[in-house]
């Protein structure tokens, strides 16, 4: 099987020749392999291309995302690029819309991924019409050529998925000055506004999923996560605002005979039953404490009811950075032992991205032990005739 075929088989719960080993490499490791600083990496290197080279380098399965260009009528942006010295730059962006002007600032560092200094949505009543104009474009006019070009280039090297937006809470908080806590206050104070916006957003995501599978050869769509997790907003807000988005995306994906991958950070034990029912085909990264609360995959497998693939669970800090190869192998063995046989809907991954300080020997130990155990488990479950 090809790496892509293994990932798809794991998503669908089908027999495979080996359990996929798919570390979440994302930023740090690819930038190191390419020999570029983080600013260059973020602004000049397509993520899907960098990850293709990384997965090839390590000989693993994997996944990445790519998205379409969705036009926003009447919106124009201007950027001022300021050299702050010491390997740092500030991006100052002015966004002109038919409903007003927004500004945002971002800090770029040569050693670390960028972060926002100023978010565009500052005054609720004044800025929301303008922000909505920038964030919810005309999906019917979306340009999917870049997505298809990336899918063609990746081929069978790994599973490239189409990003179709985030959960609703991420949508309203990512651009909001004050971030997560301010968005929680906004939800409490402007309930009617968000109920109407929520309906629009769900349909917006539905349209993106339909477009992804009507206009490209993609096999899976992806919904990410920044703050939309029970650790930060609690299971109640997640169920009210975010689960309907996931459910709608899953319905559209399955209508097309395709798949949905969902990323949920932090603690998720309280919503495992909801995850099993919402239609997602794969969920990651099922983090261990202290960031997450997944300590025994036996219970997780039972709760997922054989309908959701688990990707992740190897601790990126305590095990991959602070541990040694023997600690990595021990944790990989625990993942396979706890998941049990047959190894359907199992992907050996990491609890969020592999850090830049991770010793290469630990990455190799993860891959080698995962390969060894994954092949043995598959051969035991589905012996060749």
N, C-alpha and C positions, 0 to 999 in steps of 0.2 A: 504494500500500500504506500501511497505517497503521503507526505506530512499532512497535506490538506485532507486527503481521504480519511486518515486516522482521526483528525479532529471532527470531521463531519459524522463519522461512525460513532464517535463518543457522544456527540450531541444527540444523535438519534437512538442511542442505545443498541447499536448493531454489533455483531461480532467483528473483531479486528485482529490484526496480527501482532500488535503491541499496544500497550497503554500509551497514549500521547504524553510526552514530556514537554511542557510549554511554560518555561519561566517567563514572567512578565518583565522583559528587559527595558522597554520604553525609552527613557532619556539617557541615563548615566552611562550604561555599558555601551550602547551604540555610539555615543559621542566619543567615548574613549577609543573604541575600535577604529572609528573614522579619523581620529586624530584632530578633532576640531573642538573649539571652545563651545560652551553652552549657548552663547548668543548666536554664533554662526549656525549651530545645530538647529536651534528653534526657528530662525528666520530664513535660512537658506536651504536646509536639507529636508526633503519630503520624509515624513515619519515612516510611511510604508516602505520606502526605499531603504532607509537606514535599518529598519527591522529585518528586511529581507536579507541584507548582508550579514546581520547579526545571527539570525537563525541558521543561515548557511555556515557561518564560521563555527558555531557550536554543534551543528548537526542535529538540531531539535525541531520539534513541531512548534507552532506558535500562532498568535493571532495579532491583528493590528486593525486600525480603522482608517477610513478615508471618507470624505463627505463631498457632496455636490456644491456648486456655486448657486445659491438661491438669490435672485435679484431682489433688491429693495428699492422700489420706485421713489425717486426724488431724494434719495439719501446720498450725500457726498461726504467723504472723509479727507482730512488733511493731517499729516503727521510732521511733527518737529522732533528731530533726533539729536539728542544732546549727549556729548561725551563728558562724563563726570570724572574720568580718570580712574586709575586703579582697576581697570577691566570692567567698569560699570558704565551703563548708558541708560538714559531715561527717554522713553517714548511718550510724547505728549500728542494726543489725538483730539482733534475737533471734529464733531459729527454734525453736519447740517441736515435737518429733516424738514418736511412740510409742517411739522408740529413744534419746531423749536430746535435749539442747538444744545448738544451735549458735549461734555469733555471727559476724557479719561487719561490717566497716567499709569505707565507700567515701568518697572525697573528690571533691567537686564543685567545679569552678572555672568562673567566668563566661566565661573565654576559651578553655578547653581541654576536651576530652571527659574524663569522670570516670575514675578509676582506683582499684583496690582498695588499701586499707591493711592489711586483715586478712581472710584467707580462712577459710571456715567449717570446712574439714576439716583439723584440726590433729594429732590423735593417731590413727594408722592404725586400730588395732583398735577403739578406743572410738567414733570418729566416722563410720566408713564406713556402718554401718547407718542412722544418722540422715541422712547426706548422700544416700544412695541413696533414702531415702523422699522427700526434697525434689526430687530430680533425675529420677526415673523414675516419673511418675504413671500413672494409669489411662487409657491412650489410648482404650480403648473408651468411656469417658465424656467424652471431650474435647468442648469446645464450639467449633464451627467457625463460628458465626454471625458473629463479628467478621472472620474471614478472608473470608467471602463478601461481607460488607458492603464491605470494602476493595476486593475484586475488582470489584464492581459500580461503585464510585465511580471506580476507575482506568479501567475500560473499555479502550479502544484506545490510551490515552495512552502507555503503556509496558508492559513485561512484569513483572507482579508475581508473584513466586514464593513458594511456601510453604516456610518454614524447617522442616526436619525433623531438626534436631540437628546436632552437629558430628562430626568424626572421633573415634575412640575415645580417642586420646591427649589431645585437647582436653577430652573428657568427664572424664577422671580427673585432669587437671592444673589446670583452670580454678578449681576449688574448693579446691585443695590449698595449704595454707600452705607456702611454699617454692617454689611454682610449678613451672616446667619441670624444674629439676634434681632436686627432691625426687620428682617423678613418675617420673623415670627410675630413681632409686634404688628407688622402690616397685615398679616393674615387675621389677627384678632380684631383689628380696627376697621378693616375694609372688606368684610366678608362677602357682601353682594358683588362688589367689583371682581373679586377673585373667583367667585362661582361662575360668573359669565366668562371671564378670561380662561378659566380651566376648561370649559367646554370648547372654546376656540382652540386652545392649545392641544387638546386631545385630537381634534380633527386635523390640526396642522401636522402632528406626528403621524397620524394615519396616512395622510397624503404623502409624507416623505417615505414611509415604508412602501406604499403602493408604487411610488415612483422608482424607488430603488430596484424593485423586482420587475417592473415593467420596462424600465429603460436600461438595465444593466444585467450582466450574467451573474450577479452576486448570489451567494447561497445563504447568507446570514446578515441580519441587521444587528446593530449594537446600541444599547442605551447605557450611558455612563453614570457616574456618581461623583459628586463633590461633597455636598452637605446632606443629600437626600438619603440618610441612613438612620436607623433607630437609635444609634449611639448619640446623635445630635438632635434629632427632632422628635424622637420617641416613636413607638409603633402606631400610635393613634393618628398623628399627622401624616405619617407615611401611608397608612391605609387609606386615609381620606383623599389625599392629593396626589400621591405618586403611584400607588398600585393601579389606579384606573388607566394611567398612561401606559404602563407596562402591559396591562391586559389588552388594551386597544392595539398596541404595536404587535403583540403576539397574534391576535386575531387576524390582522392583515397579513402578517408573515405566513401564517399557516394556510390562509386562503390561497396564497400563491404557491403553496407547497414548500416554503422556505422556513428559516429558523431565526430565533431571537436569542441573543446573548445579553445578559444584564450584569452590570458591575455594581456591587453593593459593598461599601466599605464598613469597617467596624463591626459592632455587635449585630448579629442578625438572628440569634436563636429564637427570639420571641415571634419572628415573622416567618419561620420556616414553613409552617402550614400554609400561610398566604402565598409564599413563593411556589409551593407545590401546586397551588390552584390557579395561579395567575397566567400560566401558559408559557413562561420562559423555558427555553430548551437547555440553556446553560447559564449557571450563575457562578460568579467568582468574587472575591478570592477566599472566602470562608476563613478569616484570620483567627489565629490563636491569640490568647491573652498576652499582654494587656490590651492591645488595640482591639482585638475581637473577643469572641466568647465561644469559639468552636474548639473543644478539647477532645471530643470522641466522635469520630466519623460514623461509628455504628449507628448512633442515634440519628445523625443527620441523614444517612442513607435511608433509614426507615421512614423518617419524616418526609423525605422527598418523593416517596412512593413510586420509585422507579420511573419517574417522568421528567426529571431534571438532572442534567449532568453537573457534577461538582468539579470545579477547576480551582486548584490552589492548595492552601493549608500549610505549606512549608514556611516557617518563620524567617522573615528577611533580615531581622536584626539579631535576635538571640542566637539563631542557628547559623545563618549564612554569613553574617559579619563577625559576630563574637565567637562563634563556635569553630571547630576544626572539621576536617573531612569526616572523621568518625561520628561526630554529632550530626552532620548532615545525613549520612547513611542511616543512622539510627532513626531519625525522624522520617525519612522516606520509607523505611521498613514499617514504621508505625502506621503511616498512611495506608499502605497496602494491606497490612494486617487488619486494621479497623474497618476498611471498606469491604473487605471480604471478597468471596467469589460468587458469581463470575464478575470480572472487572468491568462491567458495563457502566456507562455514564461516569467514568472516572478519568480525569485529566490531572496529572501531577503538575502542579503549578506552585506559584509563590504567593504569599500574602501581601500583595501590592508589588511595586516594581523592585527589581534587584538594585540595591544601593551601590553607589560608586566606590565605596570602601570594601566591597565584597572581594575576598581573595579569589583569584581565578581557580585555585585548587578546590575551593568549596563549590564553585559552579560546576566544575567537572565532576565532582563527587555526586552532586545532585543528578546530573545527566546520566552518568554511568550506572549508578545504582537504580535510577528510575528505568533505564533501558533494560537492565538485567531482570529486575523484578517484573517489569511490565510485559516483557516477552514471555517469561515463565508463566505468569498468570494467564495470558492470552492462550498460550499453547495448552495449558491444563484445561481451560474452559472450552476451547474450540480446536481440538487436535485435527491436524490435516488427515484426510482419508488415505 
